[in-house]
Amino acid sequence: MGILQIQQVRNRLEAEIIAHIDMSDVAGHNEANQATFKLTRALTAFVMMKRSGLSAVEAAQSVVDGGEDNGIDGIAILPDDSKIILVQTKWSEAGKGSAEAAEMMKFREGVNDLLSMRWHKFNSKVNARVHELQAVLMKTDIKVDIVFAHMGTGALAEAVGSVMTDFVNDQNDSVSDSLSFSYLDQAQIHRLLVEEQQAGDIDLQVSLSDWGSIDGPPRAVYGHVQGSDVASWLTTHGEQLLAQNVRVFLGDSEVNKSVKETALQSPEQFWYLNNGITVLCKSYEKVLAGGGDRRFGSFNVKGASVVNGAQTVGSLASLTAATDSEKLAQVRVSVRFISLDEADEDFASRVTRATNTQNRIGGRDFVGLDPEQDRLRNEFAVDGYIYAVRNGEAEPESSTGCSFDEAVVALACAADDVNLATQAKREISRLYVDTSRAPYKALFNAQTTSTAIWRRVQVLRHVDSYLASPDRGWADSREKGFAVHGNRLILHLVFTQLQRRELDDPGFNWTLDKPALDNATALAYSSMKDAAEEKFDGYLASLFKNAAKVKVIRDIAVQNIRGSIPDAKAVAGEKP
């Protein structure tokens, strides 16, 4: 890489982006400095465009480079995707060098301050977007994409890269990765230009067995394709085959592990257990050989793109060993090819969206099949309450019953093991992914009663209401962040202050003492917040999904609570 590549990147920035860059804050600088500012800011916008899909105007408006930017040059906010992209860029006319340790450390501290919502450390450009930032940062499923882009060709030193990767790893854990970091050098930045120019047309020669067709319009042909053929599509044409898919291949996810396991252990059953693949194409035609025989047909497919089934394609392509190839030859995959040659203009996008959003059966759906849930439903009914178990079932009014979704959170947070409360915050579906074993069986078993659930759910509702109340008067957004992201740990700490007998004993004449519960919640919040601020810094959403860190906070908070009320009584009391 060299001068030509730098000039090509510069040409793109000057042609489409620089005109939209705000330079008002550096109007007093000399011409050479202004030129560098323009290119740096335009490069920041370009990176955000490619990482987010923003337009040139939107990306330019997301540049925050300037005095007191705290090491962050660009902030792209994508509320619909619960995502924030944070960018730092360095323009190099010579195309040499790489990020330096001081630059990476400043960027890391800026990222940390932003995720900690320390707005006083940022300039007016960032503070003008605080409302937008806080709205996304309060979401529990947020993803933060951290990017350092440098126009130099030098390799990033391991010690420099570890400044950010260590920070990201510390914020994340092995299950829930809210933060990710990427370093883009000159070659990777230039690659973004190259990808824009790629035609993307992929032609396939497909052998379909037991095929059929739909005359349309649009026309379509469908049938079964050998697993080894499907794998070869990706190995031959690369990720461009999946360019129009809503997701890239996700690697060794749980679902993909299952796909590969089926292909290797039960290849003859693959067709029955897999949803199949949808391919959009510009056109297709049947090869004359074979005539009208529907048992086998050869087709030339033009401009193919997999829009649904990327995980199936990627999983099969990852099976590369010789023994795997033998299994792939036995696999049959259901595939349909839809031609766009006679389709409406928006048909492709409608197919892509529909095939990726249709309802799928998951672990939550199987909960309703558990006999214990049926028993609990009957117990609730005898007491005149509704227990909504099936996925999609209407939520009962709060005074008339509760749902399984409330029950599983309440039981998890009330458990002695704080890891269950952390899981309820991090990825609740893992609490019931398998109804035949723990953690599900630890929560729902023969000893679990409707009384125990109902009382815990009432505590859950009151604590959530307390934390969400505007009357709390949080001094700043970080204080509110503790209530939003730490709510499940707070609930767990409230339950540590309650007497188990009063929650479990059906013979105990129980009611909810709201003032006492408010006091318990306030104490849980303050104890948790003090412990967290003492031991850990950084992004709260990641902190409260990290099991090891949550346990440290919990243990300190429990000691603080016990020290405050050594003879603590239950929040729930007897009815008068």
Beta strands, then each sheet from edge to edge (+ up, - down):
strand 1: 74-78
strand 2: 83-90
strand 3: 143-150
strand 4: 179-184
strand 5: 204-214
strand 6: 220-226
strand 7: 277-281
strand 8: 283-286
strand 9: 296-302
strand 10: 305-308
strand 11: 332-339
strand 12: 386-388
strand 13: 401-403
strand 14: 510-511
strand 15: 573-574
sheet 1: 1+ 2- 3- 4-
sheet 2: 8+ 9- 5+ 6- 11+ 7+ 10-
sheet 3: 12+ 13+
sheet 4: 14+ 15-
end
